[in-house]
Amino acid sequence: MVSLVLPVHNEEQNLASVFAEIANALADRPHEIVAVDDGSTDGSLSELRRLRSEYPSVRVLALEKRSGQSAATAAGFAAVRGDVVVTIDADGQNDPADIPTLLEALSREPSLTAAVGYRFQRADSGWKRVQSRIANTVRNWITRDGMRDTGCSLKAMRTSVLATVPRFNGMHRFLPALIQAQGGTVQQLPVRHRARLAGQSKYGMRDRAIRGLIDALAVRWYHRRALRYRLKEETN
């Protein structure tokens, strides 16, 4: 089964369209949608509850107060029941129609741990694209994970590896590097990118620069110090 984890913060106007697209993309696969409301102050939680009655595969979690996208993502990871976890943003900029492509990559290669998207045609402003290009270059230089687009939320990962991925504020931006630190393999695939359906981005320059740099240094330290071992023999 596929478990789709959807962090939500003030995306009331986008949810109905995003859920319809997700349901269509996963119509031929057993799946669940784990929507995690991150302390929304609009009607997002009420809309999620309405959508739960419309889509039987939907489960709704609500954080007590706004705790950030990493916390919402981690709460979703802790609740999933599927063998594969897919993450996607709730703003509609990722196209759910790309989800099967990532899942098929995992199906074709059993040794592959994760298939992650990179946005090959950005629908953002020129300035935002420049910011992302600089951020990706710096993060890649520090973490050495080889990822082209750490800001793309569309990822498919085997649930088993997520049990050993450390949880921290900013974790959602570095999942490929953290998976590699555990000895996992990651494949990158091009995915579509669209203009936001409604509302405004929750991240500014500060989130993409200062915090990203600090987190990247922490991930680099973890990558160098992570424990990696395999049992040669086990006696019961």
Secondary structure per residue as TSV (DSSP state, phi and psi in degrees):
chain	resnum	aa	ss	phi	psi
A	1	M	-	360.0	147.1
A	2	V	E	-99.7	130.4
A	3	S	E	-109.5	118.2
A	4	L	E	-99.1	123.1
A	5	V	E	-101.7	123.9
A	6	L	E	-125.8	96.1
A	7	P	E	-69.4	138.8
A	8	V	E	-132.9	128.0
A	9	H	S	-142.5	111.0
A	10	N	S	53.4	56.4
A	11	E	-	-124.4	31.7
A	12	E	H	-51.6	-43.9
A	13	Q	H	-72.3	-18.6
A	14	N	H	-95.8	-19.3
A	15	L	H	-64.4	-43.5
A	16	A	H	-60.3	-44.5
A	17	S	H	-66.4	-43.8
A	18	V	H	-64.2	-42.6
A	19	F	H	-65.0	-39.5
A	20	A	H	-63.2	-40.2
A	21	E	H	-69.6	-39.3
A	22	I	H	-63.8	-46.3
A	23	A	H	-60.1	-37.8
A	24	N	H	-69.2	-41.3
A	25	A	H	-66.4	-30.9
A	26	L	T	-107.9	16.0
A	27	A	T	-58.6	-31.9
A	28	D	T	-94.6	7.9
A	29	R	S	-127.9	141.3
A	30	P	-	-61.1	130.2
A	31	H	E	-156.4	165.3
A	32	E	E	-137.1	150.6
A	33	I	E	-114.5	112.7
A	34	V	E	-99.8	99.5
A	35	A	E	-93.4	126.8
A	36	V	E	-116.8	109.4
A	37	D	E	-80.1	122.7
A	38	D	-	-99.4	68.1
A	39	G	S	60.5	40.3
A	40	S	-	-60.8	145.4
A	41	T	S	-107.7	-1.0
A	42	D	S	-99.2	-151.0
A	43	G	S	-95.9	24.4
A	44	S	H	-60.5	-44.1
A	45	L	H	-65.2	-41.0
A	46	S	H	-63.2	-39.5
A	47	E	H	-66.5	-38.3
A	48	L	H	-62.7	-40.9
A	49	R	H	-65.3	-37.9
A	50	R	H	-64.5	-44.0
A	51	L	H	-66.4	-30.2
A	52	R	H	-61.9	-35.1
A	53	S	H	-74.6	-22.0
A	54	E	H	-87.9	-33.9
A	55	Y	-	-118.8	109.2
A	56	P	T	-61.2	-21.2
A	57	S	T	-79.6	-5.1
A	58	V	E	-86.6	133.2
A	59	R	E	-120.6	138.3
A	60	V	E	-115.8	126.2
A	61	L	E	-114.1	145.6
A	62	A	E	-131.6	120.0
A	63	L	-	-73.7	146.9
A	64	E	S	-61.1	-37.2
A	65	K	S	-148.7	166.9
A	66	R	-	-62.2	123.9
A	67	S	-	-124.1	-4.6
A	68	G	-	103.6	159.8
A	69	Q	H	-64.5	-35.4
A	70	S	H	-64.2	-41.7
A	71	A	H	-64.9	-43.2
A	72	A	H	-63.9	-39.8
A	73	T	H	-64.7	-44.5
A	74	A	H	-63.3	-39.3
A	75	A	H	-62.8	-38.1
A	76	G	H	-65.6	-44.2
A	77	F	H	-56.9	-40.0
A	78	A	H	-69.1	-19.8
A	79	A	H	-102.0	-10.3
A	80	V	-	-68.1	154.3
A	81	R	-	-119.3	-5.9
A	82	G	S	-87.6	170.9
A	83	D	S	-83.9	-23.7
A	84	V	E	-127.8	137.9
A	85	V	E	-111.9	131.5
A	86	V	E	-114.1	134.4
A	87	T	E	-111.9	145.5
A	88	I	-	-157.3	148.5
A	89	D	-	-78.9	161.0
A	90	A	S	-97.1	7.2
A	91	D	S	-91.0	-2.8
A	92	G	S	83.9	1.6
A	93	Q	-	-75.3	-29.5
A	94	N	B	-84.7	143.8
A	95	D	-	-95.1	113.3
A	96	P	G	-57.1	-20.3
A	97	A	G	-63.8	-15.7
A	98	D	G	-83.4	-12.1
A	99	I	H	-58.8	-46.8
A	100	P	H	-57.2	-32.4
A	101	T	H	-62.3	-42.5
A	102	L	H	-67.4	-41.5
A	103	L	H	-65.7	-37.7
A	104	E	H	-66.2	-33.9
A	105	A	H	-62.3	-41.7
A	106	L	H	-67.1	-36.9
A	107	S	H	-67.6	-37.8
A	108	R	H	-69.6	-32.2
A	109	E	-	-125.1	94.9
A	110	P	T	-58.8	-26.7
A	111	S	T	-81.0	-8.6
A	112	L	-	-77.0	133.0
A	113	T	-	-89.8	-37.6
A	114	A	E	-150.0	148.2
A	115	A	E	-122.1	121.0
A	116	V	E	-122.6	148.4
A	117	G	E	-89.8	152.5
A	118	Y	E	-130.0	138.4
A	119	R	E	-80.5	109.6
A	120	F	S	-86.4	-18.3
A	121	Q	S	-136.4	98.9
A	122	R	-	-74.0	138.4
A	123	A	-	-96.9	13.1
A	124	D	S	-88.7	172.1
A	125	S	-	-67.3	161.4
A	126	G	H	-59.5	-40.3
A	127	W	H	-64.9	-40.5
A	128	K	H	-67.2	-36.7
A	129	R	H	-65.0	-38.2
A	130	V	H	-63.5	-45.2
A	131	Q	H	-56.7	-46.9
A	132	S	H	-65.1	-39.0
A	133	R	H	-63.2	-43.6
A	134	I	H	-64.7	-45.9
A	135	A	H	-61.1	-44.6
A	136	N	H	-64.2	-38.9
A	137	T	H	-64.4	-46.4
A	138	V	H	-66.2	-46.7
A	139	R	H	-62.2	-41.2
A	140	N	H	-65.1	-39.1
A	141	W	H	-63.3	-35.6
A	142	I	H	-81.0	-50.4
A	143	T	H	-81.6	-23.7
A	144	R	-	60.1	31.7
A	145	D	-	-91.7	-9.8
A	146	G	-	74.5	13.4
A	147	M	-	-80.8	134.1
A	148	R	S	-79.5	-27.6
A	149	D	-	-150.3	83.6
A	150	T	T	-69.8	-18.3
A	151	G	T	-82.4	-6.9
A	152	C	-	-78.2	120.2
A	153	S	-	-80.9	-14.9
A	154	L	-	-76.8	107.7
A	155	K	E	-142.5	147.6
A	156	A	E	-124.1	125.6
A	157	M	E	-136.6	145.4
A	158	R	E	-70.4	133.0
A	159	T	H	-59.5	-34.3
A	160	S	H	-59.1	-35.8
A	161	V	H	-73.9	-26.3
A	162	L	H	-68.7	-20.0
A	163	A	T	-64.9	-25.4
A	164	T	T	-105.4	0.7
A	165	V	S	-79.8	127.3
A	166	P	-	-67.0	146.3
A	167	R	-	-101.3	127.8
A	168	F	-	-159.9	163.8
A	169	N	T	-66.0	118.0
A	170	G	T	106.0	-5.8
A	171	M	G	-54.5	-37.4
A	172	H	G	-63.3	-24.2
A	173	R	G	-78.2	-16.5
A	174	F	G	-123.1	22.1
A	175	L	H	-56.7	-43.2
A	176	P	H	-59.7	-43.7
A	177	A	H	-64.2	-39.8
A	178	L	H	-68.3	-36.1
A	179	I	H	-67.1	-42.1
A	180	Q	H	-62.9	-36.0
A	181	A	H	-62.8	-25.2
A	182	Q	T	-89.1	6.2
A	183	G	T	91.2	7.3
A	184	G	-	-80.4	163.1
A	185	T	-	-113.3	141.8
A	186	V	E	-128.7	130.5
A	187	Q	E	-109.3	138.3
A	188	Q	E	-103.3	135.9
A	189	L	E	-133.9	143.2
A	190	P	E	-70.8	137.4
A	191	V	E	-133.1	160.4
A	192	R	-	-77.2	160.2
A	193	H	B	-138.7	137.6
A	194	R	-	-128.6	163.2
A	195	A	-	-66.0	148.0
A	196	R	-	-56.8	136.4
A	197	L	S	-66.9	-46.5
A	198	A	S	-159.7	164.5
A	199	G	S	81.2	-169.9
A	200	Q	-	-126.1	154.9
A	201	S	-	-63.4	146.0
A	202	K	S	-91.5	-1.5
A	203	Y	-	-119.8	141.6
A	204	G	-	-119.3	-170.9
A	205	M	H	-60.7	-36.5
A	206	R	H	-61.2	-42.4
A	207	D	H	-63.7	-35.9
A	208	R	H	-84.6	-16.9
A	209	A	T	-109.7	-77.8
A	210	I	H	-61.9	-52.7
A	211	R	H	-64.0	-39.8
A	212	G	H	-62.2	-38.7
A	213	L	H	-66.1	-45.2
A	214	I	H	-61.5	-45.6
A	215	D	H	-63.5	-40.1
A	216	A	H	-62.5	-39.7
A	217	L	H	-64.3	-39.5
A	218	A	H	-65.8	-39.9
A	219	V	H	-66.4	-38.9
A	220	R	H	-61.7	-43.2
A	221	W	H	-61.4	-44.7
A	222	Y	H	-63.4	-40.5
A	223	H	H	-61.3	-36.7
A	224	R	H	-77.6	-26.0
A	225	R	H	-106.9	-4.3
A	226	A	-	-62.9	142.8
A	227	L	-	-77.9	132.2
A	228	R	-	-134.1	115.4
A	229	Y	-	-156.3	159.1
A	230	R	-	-134.7	141.9
A	231	L	-	-72.6	132.6
A	232	K	S	-87.3	-33.5
A	233	E	-	-150.5	145.0
A	234	E	-	-137.3	127.6
A	235	T	-	-109.1	125.1
A	236	N	-	-87.6	360.0
